[in-house]
Amino acid sequence: MEGLEELKKVLEDPKTPEQNKIGWAAFVEGPVTNFFTEHQLEKLTLEDGKGNKAKLAKTKDNGIKIEYTSTMLL
């Protein structure tokens, strides 16, 4: 589960205050997509426990299909 720990560190241990404000979309399209590609995954589903969800899947032409939702409480 080394890969899971790697993703948790990116989300939970920001190096700067700006990184702490990273949005769900930016997180999914950046670090998660890089992780997906580096580990040559076919499918990946994740939830952050705060209502945000994402699904990544490899397409037939080796692209990546990304679906995500984001929830905000005011």
MARVEXMI-278919 format. One record per residue: chain; x, y negated, z negated of N, C-alpha, C in turn; residue number from 0; residue in one letter. Coordinates in nm, 2 decimals, decimal comma. Layout:
<atoms>
+-------+--------+--------+--------+--------+--------+--------+--------+--------+--------+-----+-----+
| chain |    npx |    npy |    npz |   capx |   capy |   capz |    cpx |    cpy |    cpz |   n | res |
+-------+--------+--------+--------+--------+--------+--------+--------+--------+--------+-----+-----+
|     A |      X |      Y |      Z |      X |      Y |      Z |      X |      Y |      Z | NUM |   A |
...
+-------+--------+--------+--------+--------+--------+--------+--------+--------+--------+-----+-----+
</atoms>
This chain:
<atoms>
+-------+--------+--------+--------+--------+--------+--------+--------+--------+--------+-----+-----+
| chain |    npx |    npy |    npz |   capx |   capy |   capz |    cpx |    cpy |    cpz |   n | res |
+-------+--------+--------+--------+--------+--------+--------+--------+--------+--------+-----+-----+
|     A |   0,08 |   0,12 |   0,00 |   0,00 |   0,00 |   0,00 |   0,09 |  -0,13 |   0,00 |   0 |   M |
|     A |   0,21 |  -0,12 |   0,05 |   0,30 |  -0,23 |   0,06 |   0,24 |  -0,34 |   0,14 |   1 |   E |
|     A |   0,17 |  -0,31 |   0,25 |   0,11 |  -0,41 |   0,33 |   0,00 |  -0,49 |   0,26 |   2 |   G |
|     A |  -0,08 |  -0,42 |   0,18 |  -0,18 |  -0,49 |   0,11 |  -0,12 |  -0,59 |   0,01 |   3 |   L |
|     A |  -0,02 |  -0,55 |  -0,06 |   0,05 |  -0,64 |  -0,15 |   0,11 |  -0,76 |  -0,08 |   4 |   E |
|     A |   0,16 |  -0,74 |   0,04 |   0,21 |  -0,85 |   0,12 |   0,10 |  -0,95 |   0,15 |   5 |   E |
|     A |  -0,02 |  -0,91 |   0,19 |  -0,13 |  -1,00 |   0,22 |  -0,17 |  -1,07 |   0,09 |   6 |   L |
|     A |  -0,18 |  -1,00 |  -0,02 |  -0,22 |  -1,06 |  -0,15 |  -0,12 |  -1,18 |  -0,19 |   7 |   K |
|     A |   0,01 |  -1,16 |  -0,17 |   0,11 |  -1,26 |  -0,20 |   0,09 |  -1,38 |  -0,12 |   8 |   K |
|     A |   0,06 |  -1,37 |   0,01 |   0,03 |  -1,48 |   0,10 |  -0,09 |  -1,56 |   0,05 |   9 |   V |
|     A |  -0,19 |  -1,50 |   0,01 |  -0,32 |  -1,56 |  -0,03 |  -0,31 |  -1,62 |  -0,17 |  10 |   L |
|     A |  -0,24 |  -1,55 |  -0,26 |  -0,25 |  -1,59 |  -0,40 |  -0,12 |  -1,66 |  -0,45 |  11 |   E |
|     A |  -0,01 |  -1,66 |  -0,38 |   0,11 |  -1,72 |  -0,43 |   0,16 |  -1,83 |  -0,33 |  12 |   D |
|     A |   0,09 |  -1,94 |  -0,31 |   0,13 |  -2,04 |  -0,22 |   0,26 |  -2,11 |  -0,26 |  13 |   P |
|     A |   0,34 |  -2,15 |  -0,17 |   0,47 |  -2,21 |  -0,20 |   0,45 |  -2,36 |  -0,21 |  14 |   K |
|     A |   0,35 |  -2,42 |  -0,15 |   0,32 |  -2,56 |  -0,16 |   0,18 |  -2,59 |  -0,19 |  15 |   T |
|     A |   0,14 |  -2,71 |  -0,24 |   0,00 |  -2,74 |  -0,26 |  -0,08 |  -2,74 |  -0,13 |  16 |   P |
|     A |  -0,02 |  -2,77 |  -0,02 |  -0,09 |  -2,77 |   0,11 |  -0,12 |  -2,63 |   0,15 |  17 |   E |
|     A |  -0,04 |  -2,53 |   0,12 |  -0,07 |  -2,39 |   0,15 |  -0,18 |  -2,34 |   0,06 |  18 |   Q |
|     A |  -0,19 |  -2,39 |  -0,05 |  -0,30 |  -2,35 |  -0,14 |  -0,44 |  -2,39 |  -0,09 |  19 |   N |
|     A |  -0,44 |  -2,49 |   0,00 |  -0,56 |  -2,54 |   0,06 |  -0,59 |  -2,47 |   0,19 |  20 |   K |
|     A |  -0,52 |  -2,37 |   0,23 |  -0,54 |  -2,30 |   0,35 |  -0,68 |  -2,25 |   0,36 |  21 |   I |
|     A |  -0,75 |  -2,27 |   0,47 |  -0,89 |  -2,23 |   0,49 |  -0,89 |  -2,08 |   0,52 |  22 |   G |
|     A |  -1,01 |  -2,02 |   0,51 |  -1,03 |  -1,88 |   0,54 |  -0,99 |  -1,86 |   0,69 |  23 |   W |
|     A |  -1,04 |  -1,94 |   0,78 |  -1,02 |  -1,92 |   0,92 |  -0,87 |  -1,93 |   0,95 |  24 |   A |
|     A |  -0,80 |  -2,02 |   0,89 |  -0,65 |  -2,04 |   0,91 |  -0,58 |  -1,91 |   0,86 |  25 |   A |
|     A |  -0,62 |  -1,86 |   0,74 |  -0,56 |  -1,75 |   0,68 |  -0,58 |  -1,62 |   0,77 |  26 |   F |
|     A |  -0,70 |  -1,61 |   0,82 |  -0,73 |  -1,49 |   0,91 |  -0,66 |  -1,50 |   1,04 |  27 |   V |
|     A |  -0,66 |  -1,62 |   1,10 |  -0,60 |  -1,64 |   1,23 |  -0,44 |  -1,64 |   1,22 |  28 |   E |
|     A |  -0,39 |  -1,67 |   1,11 |  -0,24 |  -1,68 |   1,09 |  -0,19 |  -1,55 |   1,03 |  29 |   G |
|     A |  -0,17 |  -1,55 |   0,89 |  -0,10 |  -1,44 |   0,83 |  -0,17 |  -1,31 |   0,85 |  30 |   P |
|     A |  -0,30 |  -1,30 |   0,85 |  -0,37 |  -1,17 |   0,87 |  -0,35 |  -1,12 |   1,01 |  31 |   V |
|     A |  -0,36 |  -1,20 |   1,11 |  -0,34 |  -1,16 |   1,24 |  -0,19 |  -1,12 |   1,27 |  32 |   T |
|     A |  -0,10 |  -1,19 |   1,21 |   0,04 |  -1,15 |   1,22 |   0,06 |  -1,01 |   1,15 |  33 |   N |
|     A |   0,00 |  -0,99 |   1,03 |   0,01 |  -0,86 |   0,97 |  -0,05 |  -0,75 |   1,05 |  34 |   F |
|     A |  -0,17 |  -0,78 |   1,11 |  -0,24 |  -0,68 |   1,20 |  -0,15 |  -0,64 |   1,32 |  35 |   F |
|     A |  -0,08 |  -0,74 |   1,38 |   0,01 |  -0,71 |   1,49 |   0,13 |  -0,64 |   1,45 |  36 |   T |
|     A |   0,20 |  -0,69 |   1,35 |   0,33 |  -0,63 |   1,30 |   0,31 |  -0,48 |   1,26 |  37 |   E |
|     A |   0,20 |  -0,45 |   1,21 |   0,18 |  -0,31 |   1,16 |   0,10 |  -0,22 |   1,26 |  38 |   H |
|     A |   0,08 |  -0,28 |   1,38 |   0,02 |  -0,21 |   1,49 |  -0,11 |  -0,14 |   1,45 |  39 |   Q |
|     A |  -0,20 |  -0,21 |   1,39 |  -0,33 |  -0,16 |   1,34 |  -0,43 |  -0,16 |   1,45 |  40 |   L |
|     A |  -0,53 |  -0,07 |   1,44 |  -0,64 |  -0,07 |   1,54 |  -0,76 |  -0,15 |   1,49 |  41 |   E |
|     A |  -0,79 |  -0,14 |   1,36 |  -0,90 |  -0,21 |   1,29 |  -0,86 |  -0,25 |   1,15 |  42 |   K |
|     A |  -0,91 |  -0,37 |   1,11 |  -0,89 |  -0,42 |   0,98 |  -1,01 |  -0,50 |   0,93 |  43 |   L |
|     A |  -1,06 |  -0,47 |   0,81 |  -1,17 |  -0,54 |   0,75 |  -1,13 |  -0,59 |   0,62 |  44 |   T |
|     A |  -1,16 |  -0,71 |   0,59 |  -1,12 |  -0,77 |   0,46 |  -1,23 |  -0,86 |   0,40 |  45 |   L |
|     A |  -1,23 |  -0,87 |   0,27 |  -1,32 |  -0,96 |   0,19 |  -1,24 |  -1,02 |   0,08 |  46 |   E |
|     A |  -1,27 |  -1,14 |   0,05 |  -1,19 |  -1,20 |  -0,06 |  -1,27 |  -1,21 |  -0,19 |  47 |   D |
|     A |  -1,39 |  -1,15 |  -0,20 |  -1,47 |  -1,15 |  -0,32 |  -1,54 |  -1,28 |  -0,35 |  48 |   G |
|     A |  -1,52 |  -1,38 |  -0,26 |  -1,59 |  -1,51 |  -0,27 |  -1,69 |  -1,53 |  -0,16 |  49 |   K |
|     A |  -1,72 |  -1,43 |  -0,09 |  -1,82 |  -1,44 |   0,02 |  -1,76 |  -1,45 |   0,16 |  50 |   G |
|     A |  -1,63 |  -1,46 |   0,17 |  -1,56 |  -1,47 |   0,29 |  -1,52 |  -1,33 |   0,34 |  51 |   N |
|     A |  -1,55 |  -1,30 |   0,47 |  -1,53 |  -1,17 |   0,53 |  -1,46 |  -1,18 |   0,66 |  52 |   K |
|     A |  -1,38 |  -1,08 |   0,70 |  -1,32 |  -1,09 |   0,84 |  -1,31 |  -0,94 |   0,89 |  53 |   A |
|     A |  -1,32 |  -0,93 |   1,02 |  -1,29 |  -0,80 |   1,09 |  -1,20 |  -0,83 |   1,21 |  54 |   K |
|     A |  -1,10 |  -0,75 |   1,22 |  -1,01 |  -0,76 |   1,33 |  -1,01 |  -0,62 |   1,40 |  55 |   L |
|     A |  -1,01 |  -0,62 |   1,53 |  -1,01 |  -0,50 |   1,61 |  -0,92 |  -0,52 |   1,74 |  56 |   A |
|     A |  -0,85 |  -0,42 |   1,77 |  -0,77 |  -0,42 |   1,89 |  -0,86 |  -0,39 |   2,01 |  57 |   K |
|     A |  -0,85 |  -0,47 |   2,12 |  -0,93 |  -0,45 |   2,24 |  -0,86 |  -0,36 |   2,34 |  58 |   T |
|     A |  -0,94 |  -0,32 |   2,44 |  -0,88 |  -0,22 |   2,54 |  -0,76 |  -0,29 |   2,61 |  59 |   K |
|     A |  -0,76 |  -0,42 |   2,63 |  -0,66 |  -0,48 |   2,70 |  -0,55 |  -0,54 |   2,61 |  60 |   D |
|     A |  -0,54 |  -0,48 |   2,49 |  -0,44 |  -0,51 |   2,38 |  -0,45 |  -0,65 |   2,32 |  61 |   N |
|     A |  -0,57 |  -0,71 |   2,34 |  -0,60 |  -0,83 |   2,27 |  -0,65 |  -0,80 |   2,13 |  62 |   G |
|     A |  -0,68 |  -0,91 |   2,06 |  -0,74 |  -0,89 |   1,92 |  -0,87 |  -0,96 |   1,91 |  63 |   I |
|     A |  -0,97 |  -0,89 |   1,88 |  -1,10 |  -0,95 |   1,85 |  -1,11 |  -0,98 |   1,71 |  64 |   K |
|     A |  -1,15 |  -1,11 |   1,67 |  -1,16 |  -1,15 |   1,53 |  -1,30 |  -1,20 |   1,51 |  65 |   I |
|     A |  -1,36 |  -1,15 |   1,40 |  -1,49 |  -1,20 |   1,36 |  -1,47 |  -1,24 |   1,21 |  66 |   E |
|     A |  -1,51 |  -1,36 |   1,17 |  -1,51 |  -1,39 |   1,03 |  -1,62 |  -1,48 |   0,99 |  67 |   Y |
|     A |  -1,66 |  -1,47 |   0,86 |  -1,76 |  -1,56 |   0,80 |  -1,69 |  -1,63 |   0,68 |  68 |   T |
|     A |  -1,75 |  -1,75 |   0,65 |  -1,69 |  -1,82 |   0,54 |  -1,81 |  -1,88 |   0,46 |  69 |   S |
|     A |  -1,80 |  -1,87 |   0,33 |  -1,91 |  -1,92 |   0,24 |  -1,85 |  -2,03 |   0,15 |  70 |   T |
|     A |  -1,93 |  -2,14 |   0,13 |  -1,88 |  -2,25 |   0,04 |  -1,99 |  -2,27 |  -0,06 |  71 |   M |
|     A |  -1,95 |  -2,29 |  -0,18 |  -2,05 |  -2,34 |  -0,28 |  -2,02 |  -2,48 |  -0,32 |  72 |   L |
|     A |  -2,12 |  -2,56 |  -0,32 |  -2,10 |  -2,70 |  -0,36 |  -2,16 |  -2,73 |  -0,49 |  73 |   L |
+-------+--------+--------+--------+--------+--------+--------+--------+--------+--------+-----+-----+
</atoms>
